[in-house]
Amino acid sequence: MKIPLGQLLVQSGIITVKTLDRALARQQSCGLRLGGVLLEMGVITGEELLEALGQQSGLETVKSIPLDHFSPELLALVPGELALAKQLFPLKQQLGTLFVAVGDPLDDETLRHLERCSSRRVVQLLAAPEEIGHAVKQYYRQAQALAEMKILLVDDPSALSCDVEGALKKEGYQVFIARDGVEGLKIAFSQKPDLILCDAGAPRMDGYALMRAIKANPASAGTPMILLTSKASPEEEHRALKAGFHDFIAKPVMTIRVVSRVKRAFEIMDKYRDPQLATPA
């Protein structure tokens, strides 16, 4: 039986019981996993979290991924988008077994998916997310392009029920924040984001007015937009989609839902693009 991560960290003397209680309370409001909450709080280091996760899961850890030559054949076993989205990187293959660095040892669904796609048994080795992200960007052109996607979030930060900005940045996106529609329009024209999330009731210029302004400018007319609204009704959804919004998210928003919808939006945008893996320089 696995010992809970929080209990392991307390037993190791890395955090106190009081700190664990605060982290668990914060976890309930933001939907992140305990390790991510503790990192955000600054009470543990990435190395301490990695060691604790390795102890909990019984997996070997990889403290650094050497940027040696990884063959295109090996990289092809893990698609670039999957590598970035799920924090995976192929390390080597041997006798029908694929050794993969992972950031989340509990993601059994992705593990099974990878075994089906690669037709190999997959062995997980734990690595810090930043190590995996660096390796992925080094070797996957498409994944790097995804990481460079810009997202504009137009909403009052105090109105968000969880750290949406932090969650999106953790996925590798560049995130710009606007407190009202007018500021959002200025940022949209200057930064040219790849996706805009806006609150239907944003001050000075609401989400619908912002949509019309974005679509009226030829330079930004093609930018997909997702509406955030507290009116969770079929009528409001119909109105949003009819107005030209790409998607609709009811408030209060949940981090996992926003991240999922953003990924889906980019997947649809890339639907007709042919993914190509980069060869190492």
Order of alpha helices (4+ residues) and beta strands (2+ residues): alpha-alpha-alpha-alpha-beta-alpha-alpha-beta-beta-alpha-beta-alpha-alpha-beta-alpha-beta-alpha-beta-alpha-beta-alpha-beta-alpha
